[in-house]
Amino acid sequence: MFSGRLKDTGLLIKCPKEGRIQSAIHSFFVFFPIDVVWINSMDTVVRVKRIMPFTFIAVPPKPARYVLELPAGAGINFNVGGRIEIT
């Protein structure tokens, strides 16, 4: 929030525990669109979504443990059901 655009980097957030509500995000005070990838504890992508500025809430359809925030357009590199190794 309140930062400039995500350029060549992303932000990986580890939720305290896996869940739908626990991994929900908002984009209040984010002034640019971002792509978000939700990943479960089995390192499987459960959702990829473009989030627009000032979105009230975005919740994945299945429980997730990690939230990967990326520059808009970078989400095209991920597919639901794909695997990502989190180390």
VMD Tcl script that builds the backbone (N, CA, C; Angstrom):
set m [mol new atoms 261]
animate dup $m
set s [atomselect $m all]
$s set {name element resname resid chain x y z} {
  {N N MET 1 A 0.840 -1.186 0.000}
  {CA C MET 1 A 0.000 0.000 0.000}
  {C C MET 1 A 0.882 1.245 0.000}
  {N N PHE 2 A 0.400 2.280 -0.599}
  {CA C PHE 2 A 1.075 3.573 -0.658}
  {C C PHE 2 A 2.448 3.496 -1.324}
  {N N SER 3 A 2.704 2.482 -2.127}
  {CA C SER 3 A 4.016 2.376 -2.764}
  {C C SER 3 A 3.875 2.558 -4.271}
  {N N GLY 4 A 5.024 2.669 -4.914}
  {CA C GLY 4 A 5.029 2.783 -6.366}
  {C C GLY 4 A 4.713 1.440 -7.000}
  {N N ARG 5 A 4.721 1.411 -8.293}
  {CA C ARG 5 A 4.400 0.186 -9.018}
  {C C ARG 5 A 5.399 -0.925 -8.724}
  {N N LEU 6 A 4.914 -2.169 -8.804}
  {CA C LEU 6 A 5.805 -3.321 -8.756}
  {C C LEU 6 A 6.452 -3.407 -10.132}
  {N N LYS 7 A 7.740 -3.264 -10.220}
  {CA C LYS 7 A 8.390 -3.252 -11.528}
  {C C LYS 7 A 8.882 -4.644 -11.899}
  {N N ASP 8 A 10.059 -5.007 -11.468}
  {CA C ASP 8 A 10.635 -6.311 -11.808}
  {C C ASP 8 A 10.651 -7.239 -10.609}
  {N N THR 9 A 9.760 -7.013 -9.683}
  {CA C THR 9 A 9.780 -7.791 -8.454}
  {C C THR 9 A 8.351 -8.123 -8.034}
  {N N GLY 10 A 8.243 -8.984 -7.074}
  {CA C GLY 10 A 6.947 -9.338 -6.526}
  {C C GLY 10 A 7.047 -9.404 -5.018}
  {N N LEU 11 A 5.965 -9.760 -4.393}
  {CA C LEU 11 A 5.921 -9.878 -2.945}
  {C C LEU 11 A 5.256 -11.208 -2.608}
  {N N LEU 12 A 5.970 -12.065 -1.870}
  {CA C LEU 12 A 5.419 -13.350 -1.432}
  {C C LEU 12 A 5.023 -13.211 0.029}
  {N N ILE 13 A 3.754 -13.463 0.307}
  {CA C ILE 13 A 3.227 -13.369 1.665}
  {C C ILE 13 A 2.894 -14.780 2.139}
  {N N LYS 14 A 3.444 -15.166 3.295}
  {CA C LYS 14 A 3.108 -16.463 3.898}
  {C C LYS 14 A 2.061 -16.203 4.971}
  {N N CYS 15 A 0.898 -16.814 4.802}
  {CA C CYS 15 A -0.193 -16.642 5.755}
  {C C CYS 15 A 0.078 -17.485 7.001}
  {N N PRO 16 A -0.408 -17.059 8.160}
  {CA C PRO 16 A -0.174 -17.813 9.392}
  {C C PRO 16 A -0.664 -19.265 9.316}
  {N N LYS 17 A -1.776 -19.467 8.597}
  {CA C LYS 17 A -2.255 -20.824 8.356}
  {C C LYS 17 A -3.025 -20.844 7.047}
  {N N GLU 18 A -3.184 -22.012 6.484}
  {CA C GLU 18 A -3.872 -22.138 5.201}
  {C C GLU 18 A -5.370 -21.922 5.377}
  {N N GLY 19 A -5.964 -21.203 4.450}
  {CA C GLY 19 A -7.405 -20.983 4.489}
  {C C GLY 19 A -7.822 -20.001 3.416}
  {N N ARG 20 A -9.116 -19.913 3.193}
  {CA C ARG 20 A -9.638 -18.955 2.208}
  {C C ARG 20 A -9.623 -17.544 2.782}
  {N N ILE 21 A -10.194 -17.385 3.962}
  {CA C ILE 21 A -10.265 -16.063 4.577}
  {C C ILE 21 A -8.869 -15.602 5.009}
  {N N GLN 22 A -8.045 -16.527 5.506}
  {CA C GLN 22 A -6.700 -16.183 5.954}
  {C C GLN 22 A -5.826 -15.648 4.818}
  {N N SER 23 A -6.128 -16.031 3.588}
  {CA C SER 23 A -5.323 -15.583 2.448}
  {C C SER 23 A -6.034 -14.527 1.592}
  {N N ALA 24 A -7.162 -14.035 2.081}
  {CA C ALA 24 A -7.873 -12.975 1.362}
  {C C ALA 24 A -7.055 -11.685 1.423}
  {N N ILE 25 A -7.148 -10.891 0.364}
  {CA C ILE 25 A -6.422 -9.625 0.337}
  {C C ILE 25 A -7.357 -8.500 -0.106}
  {N N HIS 26 A -6.903 -7.278 0.077}
  {CA C HIS 26 A -7.590 -6.108 -0.447}
  {C C HIS 26 A -6.537 -5.246 -1.131}
  {N N SER 27 A -6.988 -4.263 -1.888}
  {CA C SER 27 A -6.031 -3.358 -2.526}
  {C C SER 27 A -6.388 -1.901 -2.239}
  {N N PHE 28 A -6.840 -1.650 -1.008}
  {CA C PHE 28 A -7.064 -0.260 -0.596}
  {C C PHE 28 A -5.722 0.456 -0.627}
  {N N PHE 29 A -5.698 1.641 -1.164}
  {CA C PHE 29 A -4.506 2.474 -1.239}
  {C C PHE 29 A -3.392 1.863 -2.086}
  {N N VAL 30 A -3.755 0.949 -2.960}
  {CA C VAL 30 A -2.857 0.472 -4.010}
  {C C VAL 30 A -3.382 1.138 -5.280}
  {N N PHE 31 A -2.576 1.959 -5.888}
  {CA C PHE 31 A -3.042 2.842 -6.957}
  {C C PHE 31 A -2.794 2.286 -8.359}
  {N N PHE 32 A -2.524 0.995 -8.465}
  {CA C PHE 32 A -2.234 0.370 -9.757}
  {C C PHE 32 A -2.688 -1.083 -9.702}
  {N N PRO 33 A -3.021 -1.683 -10.834}
  {CA C PRO 33 A -3.433 -3.093 -10.830}
  {C C PRO 33 A -2.244 -4.005 -10.556}
  {N N ILE 34 A -2.528 -5.143 -9.937}
  {CA C ILE 34 A -1.520 -6.174 -9.692}
  {C C ILE 34 A -2.108 -7.528 -10.063}
  {N N ASP 35 A -1.248 -8.476 -10.355}
  {CA C ASP 35 A -1.674 -9.862 -10.533}
  {C C ASP 35 A -1.370 -10.594 -9.237}
  {N N VAL 36 A -2.301 -11.431 -8.813}
  {CA C VAL 36 A -2.142 -12.169 -7.566}
  {C C VAL 36 A -2.266 -13.657 -7.853}
  {N N VAL 37 A -1.336 -14.426 -7.274}
  {CA C VAL 37 A -1.329 -15.880 -7.405}
  {C C VAL 37 A -1.466 -16.443 -5.999}
  {N N TRP 38 A -2.516 -17.232 -5.775}
  {CA C TRP 38 A -2.702 -17.907 -4.497}
  {C C TRP 38 A -2.175 -19.331 -4.624}
  {N N ILE 39 A -1.404 -19.769 -3.635}
  {CA C ILE 39 A -0.731 -21.064 -3.668}
  {C C ILE 39 A -1.035 -21.795 -2.359}
  {N N ASN 40 A -1.398 -23.075 -2.453}
  {CA C ASN 40 A -1.706 -23.823 -1.233}
  {C C ASN 40 A -0.441 -24.425 -0.617}
  {N N SER 41 A -0.606 -25.135 0.489}
  {CA C SER 41 A 0.549 -25.709 1.205}
  {C C SER 41 A 1.185 -26.870 0.452}
  {N N MET 42 A 0.531 -27.344 -0.598}
  {CA C MET 42 A 1.107 -28.400 -1.448}
  {C C MET 42 A 1.823 -27.793 -2.657}
  {N N ASP 43 A 2.051 -26.473 -2.606}
  {CA C ASP 43 A 2.737 -25.720 -3.670}
  {C C ASP 43 A 1.978 -25.740 -5.000}
  {N N THR 44 A 0.655 -25.817 -4.928}
  {CA C THR 44 A -0.192 -25.832 -6.119}
  {C C THR 44 A -0.945 -24.509 -6.226}
  {N N VAL 45 A -0.963 -23.939 -7.415}
  {CA C VAL 45 A -1.680 -22.687 -7.660}
  {C C VAL 45 A -3.181 -22.959 -7.597}
  {N N VAL 46 A -3.891 -22.199 -6.762}
  {CA C VAL 46 A -5.345 -22.378 -6.648}
  {C C VAL 46 A -6.121 -21.255 -7.332}
  {N N ARG 47 A -5.450 -20.118 -7.578}
  {CA C ARG 47 A -6.119 -19.026 -8.296}
  {C C ARG 47 A -5.091 -18.025 -8.807}
  {N N VAL 48 A -5.379 -17.467 -9.976}
  {CA C VAL 48 A -4.601 -16.367 -10.542}
  {C C VAL 48 A -5.613 -15.295 -10.927}
  {N N LYS 49 A -5.387 -14.067 -10.454}
  {CA C LYS 49 A -6.388 -13.021 -10.705}
  {C C LYS 49 A -5.734 -11.649 -10.781}
  {N N ARG 50 A -6.225 -10.826 -11.690}
  {CA C ARG 50 A -5.833 -9.414 -11.762}
  {C C ARG 50 A -6.681 -8.658 -10.742}
  {N N ILE 51 A -6.044 -7.931 -9.862}
  {CA C ILE 51 A -6.728 -7.144 -8.836}
  {C C ILE 51 A -6.582 -5.668 -9.205}
  {N N MET 52 A -7.686 -4.990 -9.278}
  {CA C MET 52 A -7.690 -3.572 -9.627}
  {C C MET 52 A -7.543 -2.722 -8.360}
  {N N PRO 53 A -7.101 -1.487 -8.516}
  {CA C PRO 53 A -6.952 -0.608 -7.352}
  {C C PRO 53 A -8.253 -0.497 -6.550}
  {N N PHE 54 A -8.101 -0.412 -5.252}
  {CA C PHE 54 A -9.190 -0.207 -4.303}
  {C C PHE 54 A -10.237 -1.328 -4.328}
  {N N THR 55 A -9.802 -2.548 -4.632}
  {CA C THR 55 A -10.690 -3.711 -4.538}
  {C C THR 55 A -10.964 -3.999 -3.067}
  {N N PHE 56 A -12.237 -4.168 -2.739}
  {CA C PHE 56 A -12.624 -4.380 -1.340}
  {C C PHE 56 A -12.027 -5.663 -0.784}
  {N N ILE 57 A -12.243 -6.788 -1.468}
  {CA C ILE 57 A -11.690 -8.060 -0.986}
  {C C ILE 57 A -11.582 -9.033 -2.159}
  {N N ALA 58 A -10.524 -9.823 -2.146}
  {CA C ALA 58 A -10.326 -10.896 -3.125}
  {C C ALA 58 A -10.009 -12.156 -2.342}
  {N N VAL 59 A -10.839 -13.165 -2.525}
  {CA C VAL 59 A -10.731 -14.413 -1.776}
  {C C VAL 59 A -10.535 -15.556 -2.766}
  {N N PRO 60 A -9.579 -16.434 -2.525}
  {CA C PRO 60 A -9.409 -17.569 -3.434}
  {C C PRO 60 A -10.556 -18.569 -3.277}
  {N N PRO 61 A -10.847 -19.363 -4.322}
  {CA C PRO 61 A -11.946 -20.329 -4.240}
  {C C PRO 61 A -11.616 -21.539 -3.363}
  {N N LYS 62 A -10.324 -21.761 -3.143}
  {CA C LYS 62 A -9.857 -22.872 -2.302}
  {C C LYS 62 A -8.851 -22.322 -1.305}
  {N N PRO 63 A -8.622 -23.028 -0.209}
  {CA C PRO 63 A -7.657 -22.548 0.787}
  {C C PRO 63 A -6.266 -22.354 0.186}
  {N N ALA 64 A -5.587 -21.301 0.640}
  {CA C ALA 64 A -4.228 -21.005 0.199}
  {C C ALA 64 A -3.361 -20.685 1.408}
  {N N ARG 65 A -2.069 -20.933 1.275}
  {CA C ARG 65 A -1.106 -20.621 2.339}
  {C C ARG 65 A -0.225 -19.429 1.964}
  {N N TYR 66 A -0.041 -19.234 0.654}
  {CA C TYR 66 A 0.829 -18.166 0.161}
  {C C TYR 66 A 0.064 -17.275 -0.809}
  {N N VAL 67 A 0.421 -16.002 -0.796}
  {CA C VAL 67 A -0.127 -15.033 -1.735}
  {C C VAL 67 A 1.064 -14.375 -2.427}
  {N N LEU 68 A 1.115 -14.490 -3.741}
  {CA C LEU 68 A 2.199 -13.901 -4.515}
  {C C LEU 68 A 1.630 -12.713 -5.282}
  {N N GLU 69 A 2.095 -11.515 -4.952}
  {CA C GLU 69 A 1.659 -10.296 -5.628}
  {C C GLU 69 A 2.716 -9.937 -6.665}
  {N N LEU 70 A 2.266 -9.718 -7.899}
  {CA C LEU 70 A 3.166 -9.488 -9.028}
  {C C LEU 70 A 2.739 -8.268 -9.837}
  {N N PRO 71 A 3.652 -7.741 -10.652}
  {CA C PRO 71 A 3.243 -6.649 -11.544}
  {C C PRO 71 A 2.129 -7.124 -12.482}
  {N N ALA 72 A 1.247 -6.221 -12.845}
  {CA C ALA 72 A 0.159 -6.562 -13.775}
  {C C ALA 72 A 0.748 -7.157 -15.044}
  {N N GLY 73 A 0.206 -8.275 -15.474}
  {CA C GLY 73 A 0.668 -8.964 -16.673}
  {C C GLY 73 A 1.534 -10.168 -16.373}
  {N N ALA 74 A 2.167 -10.201 -15.200}
  {CA C ALA 74 A 3.057 -11.315 -14.858}
  {C C ALA 74 A 2.281 -12.586 -14.509}
  {N N GLY 75 A 1.007 -12.458 -14.175}
  {CA C GLY 75 A 0.202 -13.621 -13.827}
  {C C GLY 75 A -0.009 -14.580 -14.980}
  {N N ILE 76 A 0.227 -14.108 -16.197}
  {CA C ILE 76 A 0.060 -14.961 -17.372}
  {C C ILE 76 A 1.009 -16.159 -17.343}
  {N N ASN 77 A 2.060 -16.072 -16.536}
  {CA C ASN 77 A 3.049 -17.147 -16.434}
  {C C ASN 77 A 2.631 -18.265 -15.487}
  {N N PHE 78 A 1.443 -18.160 -14.884}
  {CA C PHE 78 A 0.980 -19.139 -13.908}
  {C C PHE 78 A -0.365 -19.695 -14.328}
  {N N ASN 79 A -0.584 -20.977 -14.005}
  {CA C ASN 79 A -1.848 -21.646 -14.317}
  {C C ASN 79 A -2.397 -22.323 -13.079}
  {N N VAL 80 A -3.705 -22.256 -12.897}
  {CA C VAL 80 A -4.344 -22.976 -11.801}
  {C C VAL 80 A -4.040 -24.454 -11.965}
  {N N GLY 81 A -3.612 -25.073 -10.885}
  {CA C GLY 81 A -3.229 -26.487 -10.903}
  {C C GLY 81 A -1.740 -26.677 -11.123}
  {N N GLY 82 A -1.052 -25.618 -11.554}
  {CA C GLY 82 A 0.393 -25.695 -11.728}
  {C C GLY 82 A 1.080 -25.726 -10.369}
  {N N ARG 83 A 2.329 -26.153 -10.385}
  {CA C ARG 83 A 3.088 -26.244 -9.130}
  {C C ARG 83 A 4.202 -25.212 -9.096}
  {N N ILE 84 A 4.409 -24.648 -7.927}
  {CA C ILE 84 A 5.476 -23.689 -7.684}
  {C C ILE 84 A 6.238 -24.161 -6.457}
  {N N GLU 85 A 7.527 -24.260 -6.566}
  {CA C GLU 85 A 8.318 -24.687 -5.414}
  {C C GLU 85 A 8.594 -23.480 -4.519}
  {N N ILE 86 A 8.068 -23.531 -3.296}
  {CA C ILE 86 A 8.285 -22.481 -2.291}
  {C C ILE 86 A 9.376 -23.002 -1.356}
  {N N THR 87 A 10.456 -22.260 -1.267}
  {CA C THR 87 A 11.536 -22.699 -0.360}
  {C C THR 87 A 11.791 -21.679 0.710}
}
mol reanalyze $m
mol bondsrecalc $m
mol representation Tube
mol addrep $m
